Amino acid sequence: MHCRPSSLPVRAFGILLAGALAGSALTACSPVVDVTAAKDAANPACAPMMVALPDSIGDAGLRKTNSQATAAWGDPSVVVLRCGVNVPGPTTDRCVSVNGIDWVIKEGDPVYTLTTFGREPATEILLDPEKIPSATVLADLSGAAGKIPATRNCVGQQELQNLPGSTQ
């Protein structure tokens, strides 16, 4: 049997999981996942993280991708990772810390985008929380994400209120 790359464009989040389902649902082998590389994917700081990625997240196994500093898990893909995305600046978006790694969460329908905060280059994860729990993904990826050193942390509302000069 000849396996062809599936089409899994990352540009349109809404197409992410649908493309993976359509591209690989009827094949007997796991095709290479087509993931668009991030703008700063060639940043050498991505390399230590990429070699530390887990072989699986939950029950989803790691698959081959066709772009530098990218990864995908599951067949069809349920998690897609890209290193070298734009570093998030100050934000009012929800930020969570899992095993010492801060993540900014943007909830989409159905795909969530989780981006490391305070690490350069930043890493982005796309997932559908109906298919795999975000807590599982972040716990399983925290060791690898920690290979990129943190330069700052998320600051919550409580910390802002305690800053000198803040009005309480």
C-alpha positions in Angstrom: 0.0 0.0 0.0 1.3 3.5 -0.8 0.8 6.2 1.8 0.4 9.8 0.8 0.7 12.9 3.0 -2.6 14.0 4.4 -3.8 17.5 4.3 -3.8 19.1 7.7 -3.5 22.9 7.3 -2.8 24.8 10.5 -3.8 28.2 9.0 -7.5 27.7 9.6 -8.1 26.3 13.1 -11.6 25.2 12.2 -10.2 22.9 9.5 -7.5 21.4 11.7 -9.2 18.3 12.9 -11.6 17.9 10.1 -8.7 17.9 7.6 -7.0 15.2 9.6 -10.1 13.1 9.8 -10.7 13.4 6.0 -7.1 12.9 5.1 -6.4 9.7 7.1 -9.6 8.1 8.1 -9.6 5.5 5.3 -5.9 4.7 5.1 -4.3 1.7 6.6 -1.1 3.5 7.5 -0.3 6.8 9.3 0.5 9.3 6.6 2.8 12.3 7.1 0.9 15.2 8.6 1.0 18.4 6.7 1.6 21.2 9.3 2.6 24.7 8.3 5.8 25.7 10.1 5.8 28.8 12.3 7.6 31.9 11.3 10.5 31.3 13.7 10.6 27.5 13.3 14.3 27.5 12.5 15.2 29.1 15.8 17.8 26.8 17.4 16.0 27.1 20.8 13.3 24.8 19.4 15.6 21.9 19.0 16.0 20.8 22.6 12.2 20.8 23.0 11.6 18.9 19.8 13.9 16.0 20.8 12.2 15.8 24.2 8.7 15.4 22.9 6.8 12.4 24.3 6.0 9.4 22.0 2.4 9.6 23.1 -0.1 12.0 24.7 -2.8 10.0 26.4 -3.6 7.3 23.9 -2.5 9.3 20.9 0.8 8.3 19.3 3.4 10.7 17.8 3.3 11.0 14.0 5.6 12.3 11.4 5.1 15.8 10.1 6.5 17.6 7.0 7.7 20.8 8.6 10.5 21.8 10.9 9.7 22.3 14.6 6.2 20.7 14.3 4.7 17.6 15.8 1.3 15.8 15.7 -0.2 13.0 17.8 -3.1 10.7 17.0 -4.4 9.2 13.8 -6.4 11.2 13.0 -4.4 14.0 14.7 -5.9 15.2 18.0 -2.9 17.4 19.0 -0.7 19.6 16.7 2.4 21.5 18.0 4.4 24.2 16.4 7.5 25.8 17.9 8.5 29.3 16.8 5.1 31.1 16.9 4.8 34.7 17.9 5.6 35.3 21.5 2.5 36.5 23.3 2.7 39.9 25.0 0.7 41.1 27.9 -2.8 39.7 27.6 -6.1 39.4 29.5 -6.6 35.9 28.1 -6.7 33.1 30.6 -3.3 31.8 31.6 -2.7 28.6 33.5 0.5 27.1 34.9 1.0 23.3 34.5 4.2 21.8 36.0 5.9 25.2 36.0 5.0 26.0 32.4 2.7 29.0 31.7 0.2 28.7 28.9 -2.2 31.3 27.4 -5.5 29.7 26.4 -7.7 30.8 23.6 -10.9 28.8 23.5 -12.2 28.2 20.0 -15.1 26.2 18.7 -14.0 23.4 18.5 -10.2 24.0 18.5 -8.4 25.5 21.5 -5.0 27.2 21.0 -2.6 27.0 23.9 0.6 29.1 23.6 3.6 29.1 26.0 3.9 32.4 27.9 7.3 33.8 28.9 9.4 31.5 26.6 11.1 32.5 23.4 10.5 31.1 21.0 6.9 30.4 21.9 5.2 27.0 21.3 1.6 26.7 20.1 -0.6 23.6 20.6 -3.9 23.1 18.8 -6.4 20.6 20.2 -10.0 19.8 20.4 -10.9 19.3 24.1 -13.8 17.1 23.1 -11.3 14.6 21.7 -8.5 14.9 24.3 -8.4 16.7 27.6 -6.2 19.9 27.6 -5.0 18.9 31.1 -3.6 15.7 29.7 -1.9 17.5 26.8 -0.3 20.2 29.0 0.9 17.7 31.6 2.4 15.4 28.9 4.1 18.3 27.1 5.4 20.3 30.1 8.7 18.5 30.3 9.5 19.2 26.7 8.2 22.8 26.8 10.4 23.4 29.8 13.5 22.9 27.6 13.0 26.4 26.4 13.9 28.6 29.4 11.3 31.0 30.9 12.1 34.7 31.0 8.8 35.8 32.7 5.6 34.3 34.2 1.9 35.0 33.8 0.6 37.6 36.3 -2.9 37.0 37.6 -5.4 39.5 39.0 -4.3 38.9 42.6 -0.7 39.7 41.8 -1.7 42.9 39.9 -3.6 44.1 43.0 -0.5 43.6 45.1 1.8 45.7 42.9 3.1 49.0 44.4 0.8 51.8 43.3 -2.1 49.6 42.4 -5.6 50.6 43.5 -7.2 47.9 45.5 
